[in-house]
Amino acid sequence: MRYAEVLCVNSWQVKRYIDQYSGSSIIGFSAEYLHHVEELYSKAQANWSEVLKPTCPSETAKGEEFKESASSALQLQIDAYSSFLESFAKLARSAWTEFDLWLMGTGLLLMILSVITQAYILVRLNAVCQPSDQECPSSRIIPKLSFAFTLVTIRAASLLSNSYILAEGRVTNFLLATSCIAGVWSSATNGNFTIEEFIFLLLNIFARFGIELGMSKQIAGPTATKDHPVSIICDIFGSSFCNVSMDIFPIISLAMVTCIVLKLIAYAVHQRFLKYFIICGTILSYAFIANYWASESTLLSHTKAVQEIGRSLAPRFVYAIGGLSLVISVLWRLFAPVDSLKFNKRITSLSAAMLCSWSPTILMLLGRQGAFVALICITGAWCIIMLQQKYQKDSKLDITGSCVANPVSVTQWSLLAVCLFYLTGHWCTFDGLRYGAAFIGFDNFHIIRQGFLLSIDTFGVSHILPVLSLPFVAIHCYNTASKKSKVKDVTINILIQVHLMYGLITAITTTVTIVCVTIQR
């Protein structure tokens, strides 16, 4: 009887959700589907009153007859509810994934045109940037371009297989590891091996294990099994040691991230007002993040008022400071007087301000793993920049000679961004969204606010931060050479090249994904 009651509640919730979805959604279900669902639910509810009657038998009813009638009616009702839920599951799989063919064709056509346009502009830009009085080192650029194109093609082609879609994080990490191993092998062959290549390879190996274990989905909560590596470590060192480590290690990582960010601001931001404003906002934001984590810690005893302030007000202060810093940075760029700084410094200054405005909010939403993931992101960016400087030094080229940005570095940065998406516990399904992040600092549900926070949590470390960091990947390695160059257009061209390469990689992957969905449909 209890099982039938649970099925009844589940069926009622499903039916209620269908009605609300169809009433509020732009597309919704068709009238035919709604009528079919209504018939199934009415049929399931028809005999529910008959099931409830035997629960209060009459005095004249015999015990055996009562048990037999109750059992048969209950079984029929369970079958009816199960049939309704199974039918709705099949309907959802067919109707919710049934896209309009004209809209899908239009979107696919636009994506194909986007890929062709970006590729054409990139080729033309490389041809225009080639100085007529210097010989471009095509012998060095073409192999790297071919290798980067091969990596992107393999990743895009892997999406055509359902098994690879389910393991996209591991496939991406494998391709990133392949590029790392190829770089190490090339450096070892030429006899100029550097520590950055080894660190980048170790970083990729660690990210591989992080993706495999599912850092945020399996470590926390009852999903961790006895065979899980974290559970094994806790059995060896004790649960108290693991609990203390889980509370202390994020604070240490956050302190390291704070020091690195403050050094970045001091180095990259040159406008005095903007620099000190962002420094103060960054210190306050990270202090509030530490306060929020401390309020949730079981090692410290807090009063109810302190916990309330840490859990509700601290995240809101972080959001407010980040939004204010973002607005100030944009207004300063639009209305501040043009200074005498070089173009490189103006670009890096604005990029650093935008990064420091977004990062506290993203770290807050990612939870205790956020600071550690930020360290991985920063270390990966540092390795890529150092390897670009090494490539330019080995090529013995100045800024006017190096007419093409390194495509392998841009591809590695794109692959690392995808790895960070899976490293933070996200997956390409609805159950891969971390819905709890949308309620950090808020108890009441508001669809716009929660949707905005959920979007930042989902795409912050894999899209927002990598795109904002592209100017550093593009320009930083040329700062030394650009001091000798008086041509600003070269820096602009390199910046455009890097953004076009990154956009082309994303567009190719998206286009193949649409093709895959079209084939499946």
N, C-alpha and C positions, 0 to 999 in steps of 0.2 A: 504493500500500500504506500509505503514511504517513497519507493522508487517511482510509482505512478504520480505521486504528488510533485516530485522533482521534475518529471517530464512535463507535467501540466504547467508548472511555473516557467520552465524553459520554453515551451511552445508559446505561452502567452507573451514572454519577452521577445521572442523572435517575431511574432505577429505584430506586436507593438512597434518594434524597430522598423519593420517593413512599411507600416503605415506612416511613421514619422519620416523615414527616408524618402518615400515617394512624394510626401507632401512638401518637403523642404528642398529636395534635390532639383537641379535644373533639368536633368534628363529623367531620372527615376525609372521605374518599371513601366512597361506598357500595360494597357487595360486588360489585355489577354492574360498576362502573367499574374496580375493582381486578382483577377477573377479565379484563376486556377488555385492560387494560394488561399483565397477566401473559402473555396469549396473544401480544400483539404483540412483547413482549420475547423470549419463548421462540422465536418464529418467526425473529426477527432473529439470535438466537444459534445457531440450529440448524445453519446452514451455515458458521459461523465456523471450525470445525475443518477443513472442506473447503477453505476458503481458505488455511489455513496449510499444508496438505499440499503444494501446488505450489511453495511456497517452497524445498523440499528435494527437487528432482526426482531420479528414478532415473537411473542411467547409460544405460539403454536408451531413455529417453524422448528423442524428437526435439525439437529446439529450437523448431520452428514449432508443434508440438502443445502443448508446454509453455507457450509464450507465449499461445496461443489459449485453453487451458483456464484458465490463471491469470487472464487478462483477463476472461473471461466470469464466472468465479466471483467475482472481485473486484467486478465491476460489480453482480452480483446482491446481494452483501453490502452494498455501498454503498447500493443502492436499499432494501434491507431496513431498515438503520439509519435512513436518511432518512425512510422511511415511518413508522417507530416514533416518531421525534422530531416529525414533522408531525402525526401522530395524537394524540400527547400534548399538543401545543400547542393543537390544536382542543379536546381534552377539558378542558384547563385553562381555556381561555377560556369554555367553557360551564359546567363544573362548579364552578369556583371563584367564579364570579359568579352562581351560581344560589342565590338567597336563599330562605329559607322565607317563603312568602307570608303566613302568619299572623303571623309575627314582624315582617315588614316592615309589614304593616297595623297591627299594634299600635304599633310605633314611630312610624309616620306619624300615627296618631291621637293619641298622646301629645304629639308635637311641635305638632300643630294646636291641641290644648287648651292647650299652653304658650303659644303665640302669642296665643290669645284671652285667656287669663288675664292675661298680662303687659300686654296692651293695655288690658284693662278696669281693672286696678289703676292703671295710669298715668293713664287718663282720670279715674278717681274721685279719685286723689290730687291731680291738678291742680284738680279742682272743690273739694275740701276745703280746699286751700291758698289758694284765692282769698278774700281778705278781703272781708267784707260791706260794709265802710265805704269801700272804695276801688274804683275802676274799673280792671279789669285791661286792660292795653294789648293787646287781642286783634288790633288792626290791625297790630301789630308781630310778634306771636307766630305768628299763623296763616300768613302767607307763609313764614316760616322753617320752620314745621312741615310745610307743603306741599312746600317745596323738599327738605327732608330725606327726606320720605316718597317723593318722586319718585326721588331718588338710590338709595335702598334698593330700591325696586321695579324700577328698571332693572337694577341689579346682580343681583337675584334672578331676573328674567326672562331675563337673558342666560345663566344656567346651563342653561336648557332647550335651548340649542344646543350641539352637540358642539364646533363651532369656537370658541365663546366659552369653553367649559370649558378648552380647551387654551391659551387666551390670557387666563385670568382675571386674571392680574397686570396685564396691559396695560389690560384693561377697568376694573379697580378704579382704576388710576392715572389713567385718562381721566376717570372720575367725580370723583376728588379734584381733578384739575386744573380740571374744570368748576366745582366749588364755589369754588376759588380765584379763577378768572377772574370769576365772578359777584360775589364779594366785592370784588374790585378795581374792577369796573365800578360797583358800588353806591357805593363810597367815593368814586370819582372823580366820580360824578354829584352826590353831596352835598357835594363839596369838602372832605372830611376824610380824605384818603388818608394812610395810615401806612406806615412802613417795614416793619412786621411782615408786612403783606399781601404786599409785594413779596418779602420773604425766604421766606415760605411758598410762594409761587409758584415761585421759583427752586429751592427745595428739592424741590418736586414734579417739576420738570423734570429735575433731576439724578437723582432716584429712577427716573424713566422710562428714562433711558439706562442706569442701573445694572441695572434689570430686563431690558432688551433685551440687554445684553451678557452677563448671567449672571456676576455678579462672581466667585463662588467656584467655578463649575463650568468656566468657559472660560479664566479667567486662568491658573490653575494647571494644570500637566500638559500632556500632548501634544495636548490637544483644541484648543489655540489654533492657528488656521490663519494662513497668510500674509496673508489678507485681514482678519483680526481687527484692530480698532482698536488693541488693546494691542501686537500685533506690529508694526503700522505705527509706533507711537510708539517702540518699541524700535529699529526700523530707523533712525529719524531721529536719536535722541539716543544710540544705542548700547546694547548689552546691559548693559554695566557700570553705566551710569547707571540703567537700570531696576532692576537687582538691588539697587543701593544704595538707591534710592527705596523699593523693596518692603520693605527692612529698617528704614529710618529712619522712614518715614511712619507706620507703625503705632505706633511708640514715642511719636512726637509726639502722635498722636491719643489714646493711652492717658494721657499726661501731662495733656492737656486734660480728658479725662473725669475723671481723679482730682481735679483742682482743682475741677471743677464739683460732683462728688459730695461732697467735703469741705465746700464752701460750703453745699450742701443740708443736710448733717448739722448744721452749726453754726447754720443758720437754723431748721430744722424740728424737730430733736430738742431738747427742753428738759430732760429728766431727765438729771442730771449723770452718773450712773454709766453709763446706757445710751448717752449721747452719746460719752463717752471710750472706752468699750468698742468701739463701732462704728467710731469713727475709727481706733483702733489696728488693728482687724481689716481695715478697708478699705485702709489703707496697706500692711499686710503682704500682703494678697491681690494688690493691683496690683503690688507688688514681685516677688512670685512669678510673676505673669503675664509681667512683663518679663524675668525670669530664664529662664522657659521659652522665650520667643521668642528670646532671645539664645543659648540652647543649640542652637537649630536654625539659627542664622544662619551663612552661609558666609563672612561678612566677618571673623568673629572665630575665632581658633584656640583650641580648648578641649582639655583632657585628657579622656580617656575617663571618668574619675570625675566631672568637672564636668558633662559631657553627660548622664551617667546620673542625676545628682542633678536637673538641670534638667528632663529629660524625664519622669522617673517620680515623683520626690518633690514637685516644685513643684506639679503639678496636684492631687496628693492633699492638700497643705497648703491649697490654695485651696478644695477641696471641704469639708475639715474645718472651716476657719474660717467658711465660709458656712453650713454646717449648725449650728455652734455659735452663730453670731449669730442665726440663725432661731429656735433653741430659746430662747435668752436673751430675745429680743424677745417671744415668746409667753408665756413664764413671767412676764416683767415685767408684761405686760398683765394677766395673770390674777391674780397674787398680790401685786403691788406696791400700797402704800396709795394711795388716791384722793387726788390732789393738787388744788391750787386752780386748775389751768389751765382755760382755757375749752375748750368742747367742740371747737371748730375746731382748737385747738393739739394737743389729745390725738389727734385723728384724723390730722392731718398728721404728728405725731411718730411714731405707730405705722406709718403708711404709708411714711415715709422709712426707718425701721428695716428694714421688710420689703424695700423696694427695694434698699437697700444690702446686705442679706444675700443676695439672689438674684443681683444683677448681676455680681459677680466670677465666679461659676460659669458664667453664661451667656456672658460675654465669653471665658472660657477655652475653652469648647466651640466658639464661633463662629470661633476662630482669629484670624489677623491682621486680618481684616476686621471683627472684633467691635467694636473701639473706634471705628472710623469709622461703623459702623451706629449705635452708641450716640450719637454726636454728632448724627446725623440725627434720631434719636428724641427726644433732648433739645431740639434746635432746634425740631422740630415741636411738641412739647408747650409750649415757651415761646411760640411764635407763637399757638397756639390760646388759651392763657391770656390773653395780651395782647389778643387780639381780643375775648375775652369781656369783659374790663375795658372795652375801648373801646365795646362794644355796650351795656353797662350805663350807662356815662357818657353816651353819646349819647341813651339812652332817658330819662335823668334820673330813675332809679328807685332807691329804697333797697331794702334786703333784704326788707322786708315788702311792697313793691309788686311786685317782680319775683318773681311766684309760680311761674313756670315756667322751668326751666333751658333754655338755648339748645340746641335739637335739632340745629342745623347743626354746632355744635362737637363734639357727641358723635358725629355721623355722620362728620365729618372724622377724628376720632381713631380710629374703627373702620376706616375706609378706609386710613388711614396704617398701622395695624397689619397689615392684609393686604398692603400694599405692602412692608413690612419683611420679611414672610415670603418673598416672592419675591426681594427684594433680597439676601437672605442665601444664595441659591442653592438654596432648597427648591422642590419642585414637588409637585403633588397626585397623585403616583404613587409606587410603591415605589422606583423608581430615582431619585426626587427626594430620598430620605433621604440625609443625609451620614453614612454608616456609619463613616467614619474618626473622627468625633467621639466615638463610643462607646468608643474605645480610647485616648483621651488620658489618659496617666498609668497605663495598665494594658496589659499584654501578653497576659495569659491571658483567655480568654473565660468570662464568667459571665452567664447570660441575664438575671437580675434586675438586676444592676448595669449591664450594657450597655444594657438596655432603659430603665432610669431615665435614664441619661445621654443616650441618643438622644432620649428624650421631651423633656428639658430643652432640648437643642439645637434640636429641631424647633419647639417651641411657646414657647420662652423669650421671644424678642423679639417674637412676634406675639400671644401670649396672656397669659403670666405678667406681664411688665412692663407692658403696657397696662392690664390689669385692676387691678394694684396702684397704677397711676398715676391711676386715676379719681378718688380723693378730691382730688387736686391740681387736676384739671380742674373738679371740682364746687365745691370750697370756696375755692380760692385767690383767685378773682376776687371773692369776697364777704367776704374778711377785713376790708377797710377798712370796709365798710358794717355788718358784724356787730358792730363795736365799739360802734356806736350802738344796737344792738338788744339787748334783754334776753331775747328769746325764743329758746331753744335749739332748739325744735321746727322752726323754719323751716329751719335748717341741716340737720337730719336729713332733712326732707322733700326738700330739694334734692339731698342725697346719694343718697337712695332713687330719686329721679327719674332721675338720671344713670345709676345702675346698671341701672334698669329699661329705659331707652332703649338702653343698650349691649347688654343681654341680649336685648331684643326684636329688635334688628338681627341679632344672631347667630342667634337662633331662626328668624327669617324665612328667612335664607340657608340654614340647615341643613334646614328643612322643604322648601324648593323643591328642594334637592339630592336629598333622598329621593324627592320626586315625580319628578324627572328620572330617577333610577335605576329607579324603578318603571315608568316609561314605556318605558325602554330594555329592561327585562326582559320 
